[in-house]
Amino acid sequence: GDAGATSNAVIEVEAGAGAVLRLVQIHEGAAGAQRIARTELRLGHGARAELTTIDLGSSLSRHDLVAQLSGDDASLDVAGLCVGPAGSHVDHHLDLQHAGRRATSRTLYRNVVDGGGRVVFNGRIVVAVGAAGSDAALTNRNLLLGPGAEID
């Protein structure tokens, strides 16, 4: 319904050697809802993770994604979509850490904001000393649908 609600969710996943993880997260909150979420991934040797996150907005929505590619040959693919309807504020923060050798990550976020809505996207990739052969890409594409729409 349209009533306000607050949720606080944490997901922690440790994927061991050779593990494969496919995780889909969808958030659609009412106009008065607030959501704070954190997802932490730790990928071991040869582990692969595919994360799809879709945020369809609410009055306030924040998602922190922290991923550590600690094992050699670990890989991570992230696809994100944020939709900021009028009057909403959506934050997405990514912290990807390449610690193992030959780790790869591909990240693509698309943000769409209607007039009066706001999306904040903050992403970083850190390659540790000794993480030889790391390969990372981070792409962020945005679309403003009306006056007063804002993407940072």
HUURWO-V779259 format. One record per residue. N is the residue number from 1. SS is DSSP state (A for helix, B for strand, O for the rest). NEAR is the number of other ideal C-beta (glycine too) atoms within 8 Angstrom. Layout:
<<N SS NEAR> <N SS NEAR>>
This chain:
<<1 O 3> <2 O 5> <3 O 6> <4 O 8> <5 O 9> <6 B 8> <7 B 9> <8 B 7> <9 B 8> <10 B 8> <11 B 10> <12 B 6> <13 B 11> <14 B 6> <15 B 13> <16 O 7> <17 O 8> <18 O 7> <19 O 10> <20 B 8> <21 B 11> <22 B 6> <23 B 11> <24 B 8> <25 B 12> <26 B 7> <27 B 12> <28 O 6> <29 O 13> <30 O 10> <31 O 9> <32 O 10> <33 O 13> <34 B 13> <35 B 15> <36 B 9> <37 B 15> <38 B 11> <39 B 16> <40 B 10> <41 B 14> <42 B 10> <43 B 17> <44 O 13> <45 O 10> <46 O 10> <47 O 16> <48 B 12> <49 B 16> <50 B 10> <51 B 14> <52 B 10> <53 B 15> <54 B 10> <55 B 13> <56 O 9> <57 O 13> <58 O 14> <59 O 11> <60 B 8> <61 B 16> <62 B 11> <63 B 15> <64 B 9> <65 B 15> <66 B 10> <67 B 16> <68 B 9> <69 B 16> <70 O 10> <71 O 13> <72 O 9> <73 O 10> <74 O 16> <75 B 12> <76 B 18> <77 B 10> <78 B 15> <79 B 10> <80 B 13> <81 B 11> <82 B 14> <83 B 11> <84 B 16> <85 O 9> <86 O 7> <87 O 7> <88 O 14> <89 B 11> <90 B 16> <91 B 10> <92 B 17> <93 B 10> <94 B 12> <95 B 10> <96 B 16> <97 B 12> <98 B 14> <99 O 9> <100 O 13> <101 O 10> <102 O 10> <103 O 20> <104 B 11> <105 B 17> <106 B 9> <107 B 16> <108 B 10> <109 B 15> <110 B 11> <111 B 16> <112 B 11> <113 B 15> <114 O 11> <115 O 9> <116 O 8> <117 O 16> <118 B 12> <119 B 16> <120 B 10> <121 B 12> <122 B 8> <123 B 12> <124 B 7> <125 B 11> <126 B 8> <127 B 7> <128 O 8> <129 O 3> <130 O 5> <131 O 12> <132 O 6> <133 O 7> <134 O 11> <135 B 8> <136 B 13> <137 B 7> <138 B 10> <139 B 7> <140 B 10> <141 B 8> <142 B 11> <143 B 8> <144 B 8> <145 O 8> <146 O 8> <147 O 4> <148 O 6> <149 O 14> <150 B 9> <151 B 12> <152 O 6>>
